[in-house]
């Protein structure tokens, strides 16, 4: 398994950094009380912290909005994942339970105010990475069965020609989503070395530690940035 960030992604994003966690053999088939409690705690903390706050101007969101604008993506129309999560909480909508892995990712994402994705490794062709979209790429939105077009040069997460997340960290695909039978999963945590690297590293440590506490499965971590542009298992 390789996680790679192509050179032209750094040209588009600047000094980006990525904390990577891979868990192998996890049981995601049943709710986990500890994870449920962590999600409830994170939602409560965020609800209090974000009261009367303009999420768009929050320091944890502003740097991502700047990156979207620099890439020609309207951040008001296409909210990055952490802005979408925090906006939901700020509006008092709470956070529904989906499954253990997704709930844990959301809990840690809210706690540290950083975007965390989750990708089913078994649906990839051996490599998942971030690159610019190219002709022939396909993206299937959540809940859909038919692919939609992806504009060339859009920053995407992709496995082969299958786009797994559009507009960098906007929205994940139906392909590779985490379900009850997902057992081998890659979590990327996206940030910037000049803005919130400490938060990304703290979230990576928090998530990896919690995964190890939850069960006897393999947990590996890696780091990708302008100096080291790939992580291999």
C-alpha positions, -999 to 999 in steps of 0.1 A, spaced: 0 0 0 13 34 -10 0 69 -2 15 95 -26 11 132 -30 22 143 -65 46 173 -69 20 194 -87 -4 191 -57 22 210 -36 24 236 -64 -14 241 -60 -16 239 -22 17 253 -10 33 238 21 7 211 27 12 182 51 -6 150 57 -7 127 87 -15 92 75 -29 63 96 -36 28 83 -55 3 103 -56 -34 93 -82 -60 104 -105 -36 123 -140 -48 132 -165 -21 120 -195 -43 122 -210 -31 155 -214 2 174 -186 9 200 -197 26 232 -164 42 237 -164 58 203 -200 69 208 -190 86 240 -160 103 222 -183 116 195 -208 130 220 -180 147 240 -165 162 208 -198 175 197 -206 191 231 -172 207 233 -175 221 198 -211 234 204 -198 254 233 -167 267 216 -184 277 184 -214 296 200 -219 329 182 -189 322 159 -186 328 122 -172 294 112 -159 308 79 -135 331 97 -124 306 123 -86 300 123 -92 263 118 -111 270 86 -97 301 71 -65 285 58 -84 259 39 -108 285 24 -77 304 12 -64 273 -4 -97 266 -21 -98 302 -35 -63 299 -47 -72 267 -66 -102 285 -82 -128 267 -60 -155 288 -45 -154 280 -7 -189 293 -2 -203 268 -28 -179 239 -20 -172 238 18 -141 218 28 -149 189 51 -138 205 84 -159 236 76 -189 215 68 -186 196 101 -180 227 122 -208 246 105 -232 217 112 -222 218 149 -224 256 151 -260 255 138 -269 231 166 -275 201 143 -253 177 162 -237 147 145 -254 114 136 -238 81 143 -228 63 111 -205 35 121 -176 30 145 -148 41 120 -166 71 106 -178 82 141 -142 80 154 -129 100 125 -155 126 131 -149 128 168 -111 133 164 -117 158 135 -140 179 157 -117 177 187 -86 190 168 -105 210 141 -88 193 112 -102 174 82 -100 136 84 -109 113 56 -114 75 57 -109 52 26 -115 15 23 -81 2 12 -96 -31 -2 -113 -10 -30 -80 4 -43 -55 -10 -67 -26 -8 -43 -21 30 -43 -41 59 -31 -29 94 -36 -35 131 -42 -29 143 -77 -44 165 -104 -74 150 -122 -69 139 -158 -90 128 -187 -108 95 -181 -111 99 -143 -145 91 -128 -163 101 -96 -194 85 -82 -212 108 -57 -226 94 -24 -259 76 -31 -254 76 -69 -246 48 -93 -235 68 -123 -202 86 -125 -199 123 -131 -172 143 -150 -142 156 -132 -125 187 -147 -89 182 -156 -64 196 -132 -87 195 -102 -69 184 -70 -83 150 -61 -78 119 -40 -77 90 -65 -69 53 -68 -61 46 -105 -88 64 -125 -113 63 -97 -116 97 -80 -123 91 -43 -125 128 -31 -133 157 -53 -119 193 -49 -92 180 -26 -112 177 7 -147 186 -4 -167 154 -8 -158 116 -9 -171 91 -34 -196 62 -31 -166 41 -42 -144 32 -12 -168 46 14 -166 30 49 -192 4 57 -199 -23 82 -176 -48 64 -146 -24 59 -116 -39 77 -86 -22 62 -87 16 62 -66 46 55 -72 78 73 -55 109 58 -54 141 79 -48 172 57 -32 204 69 -5 230 63 30 231 78 28 269 80 -5 270 98 -17 239 117 9 211 116 7 208 154 -30 201 152 -26 176 124 1 157 144 -20 158 176 -50 144 157 -28 117 142 -15 107 176 -50 108 191 -66 87 164 -38 61 163 -38 58 201 -75 53 202 -75 27 174 -49 7 193 -69 9 225 -101 -3 208 -88 -37 196 -60 -60 186 -54 -48 151 -25 -34 132 -21 4 132 7 21 113 14 58 109 32 79 83 39 115 74 39 132 40 50 167 32 72 187 8 102 167 20 87 132 20 61 128 -6 50 92 -2 42 67 26 46 30 20 35 0 40 
